[in-house]
Amino acid sequence: MIKKSIVSFFAILCLNCSNNSSIDGSEPIALDSNTRGSGFFEYAYEFGLLSSSPMNVYYHIPPNSNSSTPILIVFHGAGRNANEYRNSFINKANLHSFIVLVPEFSASTFPGGDGYNLGNVYVDGDNPTLSSLNPEEEWAFSVIEPLFDFFRNSVGNLNPSYDVFGHSAGGQFAHRFVMFKPNANFDRVVASGSGWYTMPDLAINFPYGFQNSLLTTMDFIRLYNIELTVLIGEFDDNPNASGLRRNEFADAQGITRYERAQSFFDKASSSAQGLDLNFNWNLEVNDDAGHDFTLAISKVSDLLFNQ
């Protein structure tokens, strides 16, 4: 069992770095209310009992930012390329005036799909048991709220909530994040290009459904009230795409990301209808797009912030 005990949070900051960086330097930035432009800071948390493990968090703060500028927290794909995701947001963030935060979930600290895509809730997410359930402070999902509070307090942002975007592996992280952390302070959530989903179905075993997991106690009223958008590229339809999970359980959702996105949304919609609940989810097809995260970023920026 890999221990990732998140006991306390603090920042390792470079006090001699410029607060108006336009590109990443070799040193982290010391955040304050004057910070603008692009850079990264190290957000560190206790790792086991003997050491601390810093997380690089890549940010962009537009030049006209103020205390009410909205914050978007972004979850990268399996390439763990947080800086590239941040870079792809810069022009849209400046145009629509929103802040971008992209925490980098390194493969060394959050290895594989269990550590990242499934949030490190279980030691082996494909075979969940009570004995293999990690403490909640060890979940990858548990990083997000303290990180948001730290950033907001550091730069003087007064927003009580944040929006969420995740693509590919990050789309998996995003839709499971709202399931396992229903009381977190997220507002709008976009799960984009997920390879497969945890269906809101009590008859299907986790991680493909809720059965045999903590999600059996899900508050469906709260879940379906979330402003959740399932985003999928029109041409994200390759059944042999690299990294696409193919087995009998994933294939039951469809054989392409496009089919699986539709299945996830339809399952949730029919579930809400059967329970006579309000349903606040949306399915959005990104026209002329495949699995390219840059096209998804352009789409979601306009979707959320071009009001």
N, C-alpha and C positions, 0 to 999 in steps of 0.2 A: 504494500500500500504506500503510495507516495503521499507524504504529509505536506500540506500546503496551508498550515494554520495561520489564518489572518487574524492576529491577536490585536494589533493596533496599526494605525496608519499615520504616516508622516511624509514629508517631502524632503528629498535631497536636492537642494537648490544651489545654483552657481551664482554667487553674489556679484561677480564681476562681469556677467554677461549683459549684453544690450537687451533692453526690454522692448525694442522695436525691430527685432530681427525679421528680415523678409525671406531668408532661407535658413535651413538648419545649419548650425555650426557644430563643432565637436563637443560643445559643453551644453548642459541643460540651462534653461532660462529661469531666472527668479521672477515669479509672477507678482504683479501688483496692479493697482487700478490704472496704471498708465500703459500696461502691456498691450501692444498691437502687433499685427503682422503674423508671421508663421515661425514656429519653433517647436521645441519639445521641452518637457520637464520630466524629471524622474519622480515617480510616485512610488514610495517604498512601503512595504509591509513586512511584518515578521514572517519568516519562513522557517518553520520548526522552532527549536529552542535556542539555537546557537548563532543564527545569522539572519540577515534581512535581504530580501530580494527586490530590487527596484524594477518598476515597470515604466518603460518609456511611454509617455502620452504626448502624441503629436497634436498640435492645435493650430487653428487660424482664427484670429480675432480681427474683424474688419476695421478699417481706419475710423469709421464713424460710430463705433461701438459705444454704448453707454450702459448704465446699470440695468436697463430693461431689455437689452438685446437678447433674443431667444438663443438657447443652447441646444445643439444637436449632438448627441453622443452616437458615435459610429462604430460598428463592429465589422472588422475586416474579414476577408476570406481565409481559406486554409493556408494561403501563402504567407500569412502573418505580416503582410506588407502595409502596416498602418500608415507609414509616411506617404506611400503612393495614394492611398485613399484620401488622406488629408490634402495632398497636392491637387487632386482632381476636384476638390470642393472649392478651391480658393476663389476662382472667378465668380462662381455662383454665390458664394458667401458674401463677397464684396457687393455683388449686384443686389441681392435681396436682404443684406444685413442680418446675418446670423452667425453665431460662433460655432466652430466645429471642434470637437474633441474626439480623438481616435486613440483609445488605449491599445497598446500592443500586447496581446496575449502570447508570450513567447512559447515556442514548442518545448523548451527546456523546463519551464515552470508549469505549463498547462499542456501536457503532451497528448497528441492524438485527438480523436473525436470525443473520447471520454472526458479529457481535460478541458476541451474548449467547446465543441459543438453541443455537448450534453451538459456543460456547466460544471463538471467535476462533482456532481451530486452523488454519484456512486463510483466506487472503485472500478467496477465493470458495468458500464451503463447498459450493455446488452443483456446482462444477467443480474438485474437488481435484486438485492436481498436486504433485510434489515441489518444484517451483520456487516454488509459492505457499504452501508450508507455513510457517507462522510459527514462530519459535523457541518452545520450550516455555515460557520465562519470560514470553512475551507472551500466552499463553492466558488467557482469563477464568477457566478452571478452576484456574489456578495461583495465584489469589488466596486460595483457601479455606484451605489448610493453614497458611500463615504468619499469616493472620488469626486462626485458631483458637489458634495458639500465643501470639500477642500477647495476645489476650483472656484466655486461661487464666492466663498469667503475670501480667497486670495485676491480676486480681481474686483470685488465689490459688486458682483452681479446679484440682483434682488429677486430673480425669478424663483418661484417655489417649485417649479417642475421643469422637465426637459423633454425633448422629442428624441426618438430612437430610430436609427436606420441600420440595418445589417444586410449584407449581401453574401450569397452562397453559404459558406460555413457560418458567416455572420448572420445570415437570415435565419439559420437554424437556431443560433444563439438567441436572436431577438425574440422569436416566437416562443421559445421555451423560457426565456427570462420573464416574460409577463405571466407565464403559468406558475413558475416557482416563486416569483416575487410579486404577487398581486398587489401588495401594499406599497410598492416602490413609487416614487414620485414622477413616473413617466406620464406624458400626456399623449401625444400621437406616436404611433409605432408603425414602421414599415419593414416588413420581412420580405426581402427580395431574393429571387433566384435560389431558394433553398433546394438542396438535393433531395431531401425527404423530410417528413414531418412527424411530430407527435400528435396524432389525431385526438380530438376531444371525444374519446370513445372508451367507456368503462369496460367494454368487453374485449378489448385488444390489449395485450401485454405491452408494458413499457419496454423499449423507448418508442414503439410505433403507436401506442395508445396509452391510456391512463392506468390500466389494471396492473396490480402488483407494484405500485409505486406510491409516493406521497400524494400524487395527483388524484387519487381516489376520493379525496375530501374536497375536491375543487368546488369553488363557488361559481357555478355557471352563470349566475346573474351578473356577477362582476366581470367574468371573462368575456361575455358577449357584449358588455357595455363598453369595453375598451375600443378606442378609435384605432383599429388595427387594419392596415392595408396590406394585402398579399400582392406583391408586385412580381410580375414574370415577363420575360422578354417574349415577344411574338414568335421568335425563331429559336428559343431555348428548348429545342425539341430533338436533340440528338440522344438516342438511347444508349449510345456507346461513348458518351462524353467522359473525358478523363476525370476520375475522382467520384463519378456518380455511383452511389451504392446500388448494387443489383443483387437482390435475393428475394425469396418468396414473400417476405413481409413488406419490403420496400416496393416491390413490383405490384403488390396488391393496391398500391396508391396510384399506379400508372408506371409506364416504363421511361418516361421523360420528365424533366423538371416541369415542363408546361402542363402535362397531364396531372402531375402530382400537386401542383399549385391549385388547379381546378378542383381536384378531389378534396383537398384540405378545406378549401373555402366551402364547397358544396356540403361536406360533412358537417361543418360548423353551422351552416345556414339551416340545414334540415334538423340538426339537434336543437337549435334555438327555437325553431318553429314547433317541434314536437313538445318542447317544454313550455311553450307559450311565453317566450322571453323576448325582450327587446334585443335586436341584433344590429350592432353598430360597425360591423366589419365591411370592408370593400375588397373587391378583386380588381386590380388594375393591370391591363396588358400594355407593355411598353412596345409600341408599334415599331417595326423594322429593327428591333434589337434582338440580339442573341443573349449570351451569358456575360458580355463585357460589362465590368463593374463601372467603367467610366460613363457608359450610356445610362446605366441605372442611377448613377449619381446625378447626372443632368436632369433626369426625369423626376427624381424625388425632391430635388432642390426646388423645382418649379411647383411640384405638387403640394409641398408643405409651406413654402414661403413666398410664392408669387401670388399674393392675395390681392 
